Amino acid sequence: MSILEGKALMQPNILNDRTNKIFRYVEAYNKMDVENMIADFADDFTFQNVMNDEQTMYLQGIEGFKKQAVEALSYFSEREQSIETMTHTHNSTEIVINYKAIAAMDFPSGLGDEINSKAAEKQVSSQVIAPITCLNIRQKVNYSGLI
């Protein structure tokens, strides 16, 4: 019996579709365009944000995510994610990003006016990517439900 028996191999068109959706999401995130950020999400998707092995946010459904994403728009006057690397597995994608933002408000954590990070890490499950809307820069994010 083959190791791969019973498992479908990843097809290039699936990887291309997943990659395109990730890039569309990042582009919309950078433009602060919430409607296009959620364009490829299913209504019942879930979002989980984990930092330092602790869950910091869990959202279920597109409306909860959209509400949080709109609220996060007020945190920054500018923000930019750029993808440094992307690693696909059978049903997930890991993305290492560079992140830069300019705060639009005073944060209780004492962060300065400009936030920079190289190689912030995201774990992406079921072909979906998640935004960095929290101020901790290195984080692992899991959520599912891409159309």
VOBA-1610 file (N, C-alpha, C; in pm, whole numbers, padded with zeros to 5 digits, always signed):
BEGIN
Met+00085-00118+00000Met+00000+00000+00000Met+00089+00124+00000Ser+00062+00214-00089Ser+00137+00338-00102Ser+00102+00435+00011Ile+00199+00517+00051Ile+00174+00619+00153Ile+00065+00715+00108Leu+00062+00744-00021Leu-00034+00840-00074Leu-00168+00778-00111Glu-00179+00646-00098Glu-00304+00581-00137Glu-00420+00636-00055Gly-00525+00669-00123Gly-00643+00722-00057Gly-00639+00872-00035Lys-00528+00936-00071Lys-00518+01081-00056Lys-00503+01145-00193Ala-00575+01251-00215Ala-00563+01325-00341Ala-00438+01411-00334Leu-00360+01409-00440Leu-00243+01495-00446Leu-00288+01638-00471Met-00213+01732-00420Met-00243+01874-00440Met-00226+01906-00587Gln-00327+01967-00645Gln-00324+02004-00785Gln-00276+02148-00800Pro-00200+02178-00907Pro-00151+02315-00928Pro-00263+02418-00931Asn-00377+02383-00990Asn-00486+02482-00996Asn-00540+02516-00858Ile-00536+02419-00765Ile-00580+02446-00628Ile-00480+02539-00560Leu-00351+02512-00578Leu-00249+02599-00519Leu-00256+02739-00578Asn-00275+02749-00708Asn-00286+02880-00772Asn-00407+02956-00720Asp-00520+02889-00705Asp-00641+02952-00655Asp-00619+03000-00511Arg-00559+02915-00429Arg-00531+02950-00290Arg-00437+03071-00284Thr-00331+03067-00362Thr-00234+03176-00365Thr-00299+03306-00411Asn-00379+03300-00515Asn-00448+03420-00565Asn-00540+03480-00459Lys-00612+03395-00387Lys-00701+03445-00282Lys-00622+03510-00169Ile-00509+03453-00135Ile-00423+03510-00031Ile-00373+03648-00074Phe-00325+03659-00196Phe-00275+03788-00244Phe-00388+03891-00255Arg-00506+03849-00296Arg-00620+03942-00301Arg-00655+03993-00161Tyr-00651+03902-00065Tyr-00679+03941+00073Tyr-00577+04044+00122Val-00448+04016+00101Val-00343+04107+00148Val-00357+04244+00081Glu-00387+04244-00047Glu-00406+04371-00118Glu-00523+04450-00057Ala-00633+04383-00030Ala-00748+04450+00031Ala-00716+04495+00174Tyr-00642+04413+00248Tyr-00601+04450+00384Tyr-00520+04579+00381Asn-00423+04586+00289Asn-00338+04704+00279Asn-00417+04828+00240Lys-00522+04811+00162Lys-00607+04924+00122Lys-00715+04955+00225Met-00717+04876+00333Met-00818+04890+00438Met-00959+04875+00381Asp-00973+04780+00290Asp-01097+04754+00218Asp-01161+04626+00273Val-01239+04640+00378Val-01295+04524+00447Val-01382+04439+00356Glu-01463+04500+00271Glu-01551+04423+00183Glu-01471+04328+00094Asn-01360+04373+00039Asn-01279+04285-00044Asn-01193+04190+00039Met-01164+04227+00165Met-01093+04134+00253Met-01176+04008+00273Ile-01307+04023+00283Ile-01394+03909+00314Ile-01459+03848+00190Ala-01423+03896+00073Ala-01489+03853-00051Ala-01481+03702-00075Asp-01373+03637-00032Asp-01356+03493-00056Asp-01392+03408+00065Phe-01449+03467+00169Phe-01483+03393+00290Phe-01623+03332+00278Ala-01639+03213+00333Ala-01771+03153+00347Ala-01840+03218+00467Asp-01973+03218+00468Asp-02048+03281+00578Asp-02017+03221+00714Asp-01985+03091+00718Asp-01968+03022+00845Asp-01822+02995+00881Phe-01728+03070+00825Phe-01589+03043+00856Phe-01557+03079+01001Thr-01447+03023+01053Thr-01402+03056+01187Thr-01261+03114+01180Phe-01231+03201+01275Phe-01102+03268+01284Phe-01051+03249+01426Gln-00926+03204+01437Gln-00864+03188+01568Gln-00727+03252+01563Asn-00699+03340+01657Asn-00569+03405+01667Asn-00501+03352+01792Val-00379+03299+01776Val-00303+03244+01888Val-00169+03314+01892Met-00135+03370+02009Met-00005+03433+02029Met+00057+03374+02154Asn+00183+03335+02143Asn+00254+03274+02257Asn+00174+03158+02315Asp+00123+03073+02226Asp+00044+02955+02263Asp-00083+02988+02341Glu-00130+03110+02333Glu-00253+03150+02400Glu-00350+03207+02298Gln-00473+03158+02301Gln-00575+03210+02210Gln-00612+03351+02254Thr-00597+03446+02162Thr-00627+03585+02194Thr-00756+03633+02127Met-00801+03558+02029Met-00925+03597+01962Met-00984+03475+01892Tyr-01115+03462+01901Tyr-01187+03358+01828Tyr-01314+03421+01775Leu-01331+03415+01646Leu-01450+03471+01581Leu-01513+03364+01494Gln-01644+03353+01499Gln-01713+03257+01415Gln-01812+03332+01328Gly-01803+03309+01199Gly-01894+03372+01105Gly-01841+03501+01048Ile-01887+03529+00930Ile-01837+03644+00855Ile-01876+03776+00921Glu-01992+03784+00985Glu-02036+03910+01046Glu-01947+03948+01164Gly-01911+03851+01248Gly-01822+03879+01361Gly-01685+03924+01315Phe-01633+03857+01212Phe-01503+03895+01159Phe-01510+04035+01098Lys-01615+04061+01022Lys-01629+04192+00957Lys-01637+04303+01061Lys-01712+04282+01167Lys-01724+04382+01274Lys-01587+04412+01333Gln-01509+04308+01362Gln-01376+04326+01420Gln-01283+04396+01321Ala-01290+04358+01193Ala-01204+04418+01091Ala-01234+04566+01073Val-01362+04603+01076Val-01400+04744+01065Val-01349+04822+01186Glu-01365+04763+01305Glu-01315+04829+01427Glu-01164+04851+01419Ala-01092+04753+01366Ala-00946+04762+01358Ala-00899+04871+01262Leu-00985+04914+01171Leu-00948+05022+01078Leu-00908+05148+01154Ser-00969+05173+01268Ser-00940+05294+01344Ser-00807+05287+01419Tyr-00747+05169+01428Tyr-00621+05154+01501Tyr-00503+05217+01429Phe-00507+05218+01296Phe-00391+05260+01217Phe-00431+05361+01111Ser-00345+05458+01087Ser-00367+05549+00974Ser-00314+05487+00846Glu-00214+05402+00859Glu-00159+05325+00747Glu-00119+05189+00799Arg-00128+05088+00713Arg-00079+04955+00748Arg-00044+04883+00620Glu+00055+04798+00629Glu+00096+04723+00510Glu+00152+04588+00549Gln+00098+04485+00487Gln+00155+04351+00495Gln+00218+04322+00360Ser+00335+04258+00362Ser+00393+04208+00238Ser+00438+04065+00265Ile+00411+03978+00171Ile+00442+03836+00188Ile+00588+03813+00156Glu+00659+03754+00253Glu+00800+03721+00235Glu+00814+03579+00181Thr+00745+03484+00244Thr+00746+03346+00195Thr+00606+03287+00212Met+00580+03184+00133Met+00452+03114+00139Met+00483+02966+00120Thr+00438+02883+00215Thr+00462+02740+00209Thr+00328+02668+00214His+00296+02597+00108His+00170+02523+00101His+00190+02380+00150Thr+00092+02330+00224Thr+00080+02187+00252Thr-00054+02144+00195His-00092+02019+00220His-00214+01968+00159His-00337+02054+00191Asn-00360+02086+00318Asn-00478+02167+00350Asn-00446+02290+00435Ser-00326+02342+00423Ser-00295+02468+00490Ser-00182+02539+00416Thr-00164+02665+00450Thr-00056+02745+00394Thr+00004+02826+00507Glu+00136+02827+00515Glu+00205+02911+00613Glu+00263+03030+00540Ile+00240+03148+00595Ile+00286+03271+00533Ile+00373+03346+00632Val+00490+03388+00586Val+00575+03477+00665Val+00563+03614+00602Ile+00527+03712+00683Ile+00502+03845+00630Ile+00592+03949+00696Asn+00613+04058+00625Asn+00667+04180+00683Asn+00547+04270+00707Tyr+00547+04338+00819Tyr+00432+04419+00858Tyr+00481+04555+00904Lys+00414+04659+00855Lys+00444+04796+00896Lys+00312+04867+00913Ala+00301+04946+01021Ala+00178+05021+01045Ala+00212+05150+01117Ile+00129+05249+01095Ile+00139+05375+01168Ile+00014+05388+01253Ala+00035+05397+01384Ala-00077+05402+01478Ala-00158+05529+01460Ala-00288+05514+01468Ala-00379+05629+01460Ala-00433+05666+01597Met-00385+05596+01700Met-00434+05619+01835Met-00324+05582+01933Asp-00338+05620+02059Asp-00244+05580+02163Asp-00288+05443+02214Phe-00191+05350+02221Phe-00220+05216+02267Phe-00174+05199+02410Pro-00252+05128+02492Pro-00214+05108+02632Pro-00086+05026+02646Ser-00049+04951+02544Ser+00071+04869+02551Ser+00198+04951+02539Gly+00185+05080+02508Gly+00301+05167+02499Gly+00372+05161+02366Leu+00312+05098+02267Leu+00373+05095+02135Leu+00385+05236+02080Gly+00490+05259+02005Gly+00513+05391+01948Gly+00423+05418+01829Asp+00453+05529+01761Asp+00372+05570+01647Asp+00386+05478+01528Glu+00502+05415+01513Glu+00524+05329+01397Glu+00556+05189+01445Ile+00493+05092+01382Ile+00511+04951+01416Ile+00573+04884+01295Asn+00687+04819+01315Asn+00753+04746+01207Asn+00780+04605+01253Ser+00766+04512+01162Ser+00800+04374+01192Ser+00845+04306+01065Lys+00951+04231+01077Lys+00990+04144+00968Lys+00953+04003+01009Ala+00907+03930+00915Ala+00881+03787+00934Ala+00779+03758+01043Ala+00671+03830+01045Ala+00558+03790+01129Ala+00501+03664+01067Glu+00462+03568+01148Glu+00423+03437+01097Glu+00273+03418+01107Lys+00218+03360+01004Lys+00076+03324+01004Lys+00063+03180+00960Gln-00018+03105+01028Gln-00053+02971+00985Gln-00193+02979+00929Val-00208+02937+00807Val-00333+02952+00736Val-00392+02815+00707Ser-00511+02790+00755Ser-00575+02662+00733Ser-00688+02676+00633Ser-00711+02572+00561Ser-00821+02564+00466Ser-00823+02682+00370Gln-00707+02717+00320Gln-00693+02813+00211Gln-00731+02956+00248Val-00726+02992+00373Val-00768+03125+00414Val-00654+03195+00485Ile-00644+03325+00472Ile-00546+03396+00551Ile-00616+03491+00646Ala-00548+03525+00751Ala-00605+03608+00856Ala-00524+03735+00871Pro-00590+03842+00909Pro-00517+03967+00923Pro-00447+03978+01057Ile-00345+04059+01062Ile-00290+04098+01190Ile-00367+04223+01230Thr-00456+04208+01326Thr-00528+04324+01375Thr-00493+04349+01521Cys-00421+04256+01582Cys-00372+04277+01717Cys-00235+04342+01707Leu-00187+04396+01815Leu-00062+04471+01808Leu+00060+04387+01833Asn+00044+04265+01885Asn+00159+04178+01896Asn+00196+04134+01756Ile+00324+04141+01726Ile+00364+04126+01587Ile+00380+03980+01547Arg+00440+03897+01629Arg+00460+03758+01590Arg+00341+03677+01640Gln+00273+03614+01549Gln+00154+03540+01587Gln+00128+03427+01490Lys+00054+03332+01536Lys+00010+03221+01453Lys-00141+03229+01446Val-00195+03224+01327Val-00338+03242+01306Val-00393+03122+01230Asn-00503+03068+01277Asn-00572+02959+01207Asn-00717+02996+01189Tyr-00767+02975+01069Tyr-00911+02980+01049Tyr-00947+02915+00918Ser-01073+02882+00902Ser-01113+02807+00784Ser-01243+02861+00728Gly-01270+02825+00603Gly-01398+02859+00544Gly-01390+02944+00420Leu-01295+02917+00334Leu-01285+02993+00210Leu-01380+02933+00108Ile-01442+03018+00030Ile-01532+02972-00075Ile-01450+02904-00184
//
